[in-house]
Amino acid sequence: MPDILITNTKVFFNNYLQPGEIAIENGKIVKIAKEIQAPRADLVIDAKGALTLPAGIDVHVHFREPGLTQKENWYTGSCSAAAGGVTTVIDQPNTIPPTVDKRSFKEKHKLARRNSIIDFGINGGVTGNLEKLAQLWELGVTAFGEIFMAESTGELNIDNKTFDCVLSSIKELDALACIHAEDEAIRREHEELLKDDISPQSHSRSRPNICEGFAVQKAVELIHSHNTRAHFCHISTLESIGIVRKEKYIARKGGSPHTITWEVAPHHLFLSTRDWDRLGSFGKMNPPLRERRNAKALINAINDGSVEVVASDHAPHREFEKDVDIKNAPAGVPGVETLMPLMLAAVKKNLLPLGQMIDVTSKNPARIFNFDRHSKGMFLEGFDADLIIVNPRELQPIKGDLLHSKAGWTPFEGMDGIFPQITLSRGEIVWDGEVVGKRGRGNFLEGCGKTLNID
């Protein structure tokens, strides 16, 4: 007997939207069919014609715990994720302490296990800790990074020599390097030139397109030399897209023996330098807001499959922290709760097809970060019932005071979003208009190198 039966719904199955029903048992999808003749389920959810889709896998969040819990913690961050239709996240290492050794990893893992209402992975940090990488991998980190090629939040940036050594070490572990690509020398040069400019727009000029493009090209050359698996975080420029297309062409021709994947963030897709006047210092993030033509190139790259992942780079700060001059404001914006609503609204506005949206927010993240081995990322029988029920007609303005992050604000204020009516994580309802998931129910999704006991 199924635990849950979802009826009167539409599903995206076999590459088209069609009527269907879904049976869930022991947290797994056990049957997808137009009509399921099954014994009475414990719970029947009548979707009333709404869509049932795969929930989001957000591979780039900063839940700020330990050490920065005035901004966010594992409970508030995971509640925000669930309310937005995300049921799996990967947390980044720039907390206090940063996740760079066994002790700091165990501390973060313990906090996440106690408090997260959704499933999670944890990335290992990279500084001068080359001797610690193997142990972090054996403890079960998902990947290594963000590896910061330039200064950003958390002061984890490394120099070129260390970066070269890091890629070699990660290759030896057969692990994945996640790269934040900005060039430190170019950043320093432009920040010095603009040191007296306190306009919000100066932040975009202090980290111009070339700052990212040059770093991406330099990183790609090193990745080639070491044959390391690599994933570029939040690329944001036309120049980067040009490199992506070149790499994809080389790979198709059989000239690239390694795999490089690419991620963009909603704030680079849906915001631009036109928003500086509205956002002021609240719009500060790294990489910064770009001119609108870059966003159009990113959307095109998603549509043609060049970019495989959209992730939020959820990096919350409280309003009082951001409400200062642009030089002193911390970089980062909240986004885990608005990732799926913005992407669903983009589908409704014909910016991208539904199937592509599902690929970049669920299927591809699971494949790239090996979560498919944990039964994540596919809308198929036998996979986890990580699902959202959404009504595509319910387009509504995003309002920061209705979101669940500690940040209490959003750079997407007033923009259109389609929020889930229900979010299920492993067959359990964690959101149905309010947070109902239990603190600590989230599972740690061990990385491929896991061999050590962390308890």
C-alpha positions in Angstrom: 0.0 0.0 0.0 1.5 3.4 -1.0 2.2 5.9 1.8 1.2 8.8 -0.5 -0.7 8.9 -3.8 -0.7 12.1 -5.8 -3.7 12.3 -8.1 -5.2 14.8 -10.6 -1.8 16.2 -11.5 0.4 16.7 -14.6 4.0 15.4 -14.8 6.9 16.1 -17.1 7.6 12.5 -18.2 9.2 11.1 -21.3 10.0 14.7 -22.4 6.5 16.0 -22.4 3.9 17.3 -20.0 1.0 14.8 -19.4 -1.6 13.8 -16.9 -0.4 11.3 -14.4 -0.5 9.9 -10.9 2.4 9.2 -8.5 2.7 6.5 -5.8 5.2 7.0 -3.1 6.3 4.3 -0.6 9.1 4.4 2.0 10.3 7.8 0.6 10.7 6.5 -3.0 8.6 6.9 -6.2 7.3 3.4 -6.8 5.0 4.1 -9.7 4.2 6.8 -12.3 1.2 6.2 -14.5 -1.7 8.0 -16.1 -3.9 6.2 -13.5 -2.8 4.1 -10.6 -5.0 1.3 -9.5 -3.6 0.8 -6.0 -4.9 0.0 -2.5 -6.0 2.9 -0.5 -2.9 5.1 0.4 -2.2 6.5 3.8 -2.4 10.0 2.2 -4.0 11.0 -1.1 -2.9 14.4 -2.4 -5.3 15.9 -4.9 -3.2 18.3 -6.9 -6.3 19.8 -8.6 -4.6 20.0 -11.9 -1.3 21.5 -10.7 2.1 20.2 -11.8 4.2 17.7 -9.9 7.8 18.3 -10.7 11.3 17.3 -9.4 12.3 19.5 -6.4 15.4 21.7 -6.7 19.0 20.6 -5.9 20.9 23.8 -5.0 24.6 23.0 -5.2 25.7 26.4 -3.9 24.5 27.8 -0.6 26.2 29.5 2.4 24.1 28.6 5.4 26.6 30.4 7.6 26.7 28.0 10.5 29.0 27.7 12.4 30.2 31.1 13.3 27.9 33.5 11.4 24.5 32.5 12.8 23.3 36.1 13.0 23.0 35.8 9.2 21.6 32.3 8.8 21.8 28.8 10.3 21.1 25.3 9.2 17.5 25.4 10.4 16.4 28.7 8.9 18.4 28.1 5.7 16.8 24.7 5.2 13.3 26.0 6.0 13.9 28.7 3.4 15.0 26.1 0.9 12.0 23.9 1.5 9.6 26.8 1.2 11.1 27.6 -2.2 11.0 24.0 -3.5 14.6 22.9 -2.8 15.1 19.6 -1.0 18.9 19.1 -1.4 21.7 21.6 -0.9 25.5 21.7 -0.9 27.0 24.1 1.8 30.2 26.0 1.0 33.2 26.1 3.3 33.6 29.8 4.2 32.1 29.6 7.7 33.9 30.3 11.0 35.8 28.2 11.3 36.2 27.4 7.6 35.6 23.7 6.7 39.3 22.9 6.0 40.1 20.0 8.3 38.6 17.0 10.2 37.6 19.1 13.3 35.8 21.8 11.4 34.1 19.3 9.1 32.8 17.3 12.1 31.5 20.5 13.7 29.6 21.6 10.6 28.3 18.0 10.0 27.0 17.7 13.6 25.2 21.1 13.3 23.6 20.2 10.0 22.5 16.7 11.1 20.8 18.3 14.2 19.1 21.1 12.4 18.5 20.7 8.7 15.0 19.7 7.5 16.3 18.8 4.0 19.2 16.6 2.7 22.6 18.1 2.3 26.2 17.8 1.2 29.2 19.7 2.5 32.1 21.0 0.5 35.7 21.0 1.7 37.6 24.3 1.8 40.9 24.9 0.1 43.5 27.2 1.5 47.1 26.1 2.2 45.7 22.9 3.6 46.9 20.5 0.9 47.8 17.9 3.5 44.2 17.9 4.7 42.4 17.3 1.4 42.7 13.5 1.4 41.2 13.3 4.9 38.4 15.6 4.0 37.6 13.5 1.0 37.6 10.4 3.1 35.3 12.0 5.6 32.7 12.5 2.8 32.9 16.0 1.4 31.0 16.4 -1.8 33.6 18.4 -3.6 36.4 21.0 -3.0 35.5 24.6 -3.1 34.5 27.3 -3.7 38.2 27.6 -4.6 38.7 31.4 -4.6 41.1 32.7 -7.2 40.6 36.2 -5.8 39.6 37.8 -2.5 36.0 37.4 -1.5 33.9 36.7 1.5 35.7 34.6 4.1 39.3 35.3 3.0 39.9 31.9 1.5 41.5 33.0 -1.7 44.7 31.3 -2.8 47.6 32.3 -5.0 48.4 30.9 -8.5 51.1 28.5 -7.2 48.8 27.0 -4.6 45.9 26.8 -7.1 48.1 24.7 -9.4 49.1 22.4 -6.6 45.4 22.1 -5.5 44.2 21.0 -8.9 46.9 18.3 -9.0 45.9 17.0 -5.5 42.2 17.0 -6.4 43.0 15.0 -9.5 44.9 12.4 -7.5 41.8 12.0 -5.3 39.5 11.8 -8.4 37.5 14.5 -6.7 35.8 17.6 -8.1 37.2 21.2 -7.9 34.6 24.0 -7.7 36.1 27.2 -8.8 35.2 30.9 -8.1 37.0 32.5 -11.0 38.1 36.1 -10.6 41.7 37.3 -11.2 43.3 38.8 -8.1 45.8 41.0 -9.9 43.1 42.5 -12.1 40.8 43.0 -9.1 43.5 44.8 -7.1 44.4 47.1 -10.0 40.8 48.2 -10.6 39.9 48.5 -6.9 42.9 50.8 -6.5 41.8 52.9 -9.5 38.3 53.2 -8.0 39.3 53.5 -4.3 37.7 57.0 -4.1 34.5 56.1 -6.0 31.8 55.2 -3.4 28.9 54.8 -5.9 27.3 51.4 -5.9 28.1 51.0 -9.6 31.8 51.2 -8.8 31.6 47.6 -7.6 30.8 46.3 -11.0 33.7 48.4 -12.5 36.1 47.2 -9.8 35.6 43.5 -11.0 35.0 44.0 -14.7 34.2 41.3 -17.2 37.9 40.7 -18.0 38.5 39.9 -14.3 36.4 36.8 -14.6 37.2 36.0 -18.2 40.9 36.0 -17.7 40.6 33.9 -14.5 38.4 31.3 -16.3 40.8 31.0 -19.2 43.8 30.6 -16.8 41.9 28.0 -14.8 40.9 26.0 -17.9 44.5 25.8 -19.0 45.6 24.4 -15.6 42.6 22.0 -15.5 43.7 20.7 -18.9 47.3 20.3 -17.7 46.2 18.2 -14.7 43.2 16.6 -16.3 41.1 17.5 -13.2 37.4 17.3 -13.0 36.2 20.9 -12.4 33.0 22.9 -12.0 32.9 26.6 -12.4 30.7 28.5 -10.0 28.4 31.4 -11.0 30.0 32.4 -14.3 28.5 35.8 -15.3 30.0 37.2 -18.5 30.0 37.0 -22.3 33.7 36.2 -22.2 33.1 33.2 -20.0 30.4 31.9 -22.2 32.8 32.2 -25.2 35.2 30.0 -23.3 32.4 27.6 -22.4 31.4 27.2 -26.0 35.0 26.6 -27.1 35.5 23.9 -24.4 32.2 22.2 -25.4 33.3 22.2 -29.1 36.7 20.7 -28.2 35.0 18.0 -26.0 32.6 17.1 -28.8 35.5 16.6 -31.2 37.1 14.3 -28.7 40.0 16.6 -27.8 39.1 17.1 -24.1 39.7 14.0 -21.9 38.3 15.7 -18.8 34.9 17.1 -17.8 34.3 20.8 -17.0 30.8 21.9 -16.0 29.4 25.4 -15.6 27.0 27.1 -13.3 25.1 30.4 -13.3 23.2 32.2 -10.5 19.7 33.8 -10.7 21.1 37.2 -9.8 23.2 37.2 -12.9 20.3 35.9 -15.0 17.6 38.2 -13.8 19.4 41.3 -12.4 21.9 43.6 -14.1 23.7 46.9 -13.6 20.3 48.6 -14.3 19.4 47.5 -10.8 22.1 49.4 -8.9 19.9 52.4 -8.5 17.2 50.3 -6.9 19.4 48.1 -4.8 22.3 50.3 -3.8 24.8 48.3 -1.6 22.2 45.5 -1.3 23.2 44.5 -4.8 26.8 43.8 -3.9 27.9 40.3 -4.7 31.0 38.6 -6.3 31.1 38.3 -9.3 29.2 41.6 -9.5 26.1 42.7 -11.4 26.8 42.8 -15.1 25.4 44.7 -18.0 22.1 43.2 -19.4 23.8 41.8 -22.5 25.6 39.3 -20.3 22.4 38.0 -18.8 21.0 37.4 -22.3 24.1 35.3 -23.2 23.7 33.2 -20.0 20.0 32.5 -20.8 21.0 31.4 -24.4 23.8 29.2 -22.9 21.3 27.4 -20.7 18.9 26.9 -23.6 21.6 25.3 -25.8 22.9 23.1 -23.0 26.3 24.9 -22.7 25.6 25.8 -19.0 24.4 22.8 -17.0 23.5 24.2 -13.6 21.6 27.1 -12.1 22.4 27.5 -8.4 21.4 30.3 -6.0 24.8 31.2 -4.4 22.6 31.9 -1.3 24.8 34.2 0.7 22.6 36.0 3.2 23.5 39.1 5.3 21.1 41.1 7.5 19.8 44.4 6.3 21.8 46.4 8.8 25.0 44.8 7.5 24.2 45.6 3.9 22.8 49.1 4.6 26.3 50.8 4.5 28.5 52.3 1.8 29.5 50.0 -1.1 33.1 49.7 0.1 32.1 48.3 3.5 29.0 46.3 2.6 29.6 42.5 2.6 29.2 40.8 -0.7 26.4 38.3 -1.2 22.6 38.1 -1.5 20.0 35.6 -0.3 18.5 33.3 -3.0 17.8 29.7 -2.0 14.0 30.3 -1.6 13.7 32.2 -4.8 15.7 29.9 -7.1 12.9 27.6 -8.2 10.1 30.3 -8.2 12.2 32.5 -10.5 13.1 29.6 -12.8 9.5 28.5 -13.0 8.4 32.1 -13.8 11.1 32.1 -16.6 9.5 29.0 -18.1 6.1 30.7 -18.0 7.5 33.7 -19.8 9.0 31.4 -22.4 12.6 32.3 -21.6 13.4 28.5 -21.4 11.5 25.3 -21.8 10.3 23.3 -18.8 12.5 20.3 -19.5 15.6 22.5 -19.6 14.6 24.1 -16.3 14.3 20.7 -14.7 17.7 19.6 -16.1 19.6 22.6 -14.7 18.0 22.6 -11.3 17.7 18.9 -10.6 19.0 16.3 -13.1 22.3 17.9 -13.9 23.3 18.9 -10.4 22.6 15.3 -9.2 24.8 13.9 -12.0 27.7 16.3 -11.6 27.9 16.0 -7.8 27.2 12.3 -7.8 23.9 12.6 -5.9 22.3 10.2 -8.4 24.1 7.5 -6.4 21.8 8.6 -3.5 18.7 8.3 -5.7 18.5 12.0 -6.3 17.7 14.1 -9.4 15.6 11.8 -11.5 11.8 11.7 -11.8 11.8 7.9 -12.1 10.6 4.9 -10.2 13.1 3.9 -7.5 14.4 7.5 -7.0 13.7 9.6 -3.9 10.3 11.3 -3.9 11.8 14.8 -3.8 8.9 16.7 -5.5 7.1 20.0 -5.7 3.5 20.6 -6.5 3.1 24.0 -8.3 0.3 25.8 -10.1 1.9 27.6 -13.1 -1.0 30.1 -13.1 -0.1 31.3 -9.6 2.4 34.0 -10.6 3.0 36.3 -7.6 5.4 39.1 -6.7 8.3 38.1 -4.5 8.3 39.8 -1.1 11.2 39.7 1.2 9.1 39.9 4.4 7.4 36.6 3.4 10.6 34.6 2.9 12.1 32.4 5.6 15.8 33.3 5.6 17.2 35.3 8.5 18.2 37.9 5.9 14.7 39.3 5.8 15.1 40.9 2.4 15.6 39.9 -1.3 17.2 41.5 -4.3 14.3 40.2 -6.3 11.7 42.2 -4.5 8.5 42.7 -6.6 9.7 40.3 -9.4 7.5 37.5 -10.5 7.8 34.0 -8.9 5.9 30.7 -8.9 6.1 29.2 -5.4 5.3 25.6 -4.5 2.1 24.7 -2.9 3.7 21.6 -1.4 7.3 20.4 -1.1 8.1 16.7 -0.5 11.5 15.5 0.6 11.9 11.7 0.5 8.2 11.4 0.5 7.6 13.6 3.5 5.8 16.9 3.3 8.2 19.6 4.5 6.2 22.6 3.2 2.5 23.0 2.6 2.1 26.7 2.9 4.0 26.6 6.2 7.1 24.8 7.3 6.2 21.3 8.6 9.5 19.5 8.2 11.1 18.4 11.4 14.4 19.8 12.5 17.1 17.3 12.0 15.3 15.1 9.4 17.8 15.9 6.7 20.2 13.3 5.6 23.9 13.8 4.9 24.7 12.7 1.4 28.2 11.3 1.6 30.7 12.1 -1.1 32.4 9.4 -3.2 35.5 9.3 -1.1 33.8 8.5 2.2 35.7 5.9 4.2 36.1 7.4 7.7 33.7 7.3 10.5 32.8 10.9 11.4 30.8 10.2 14.6 
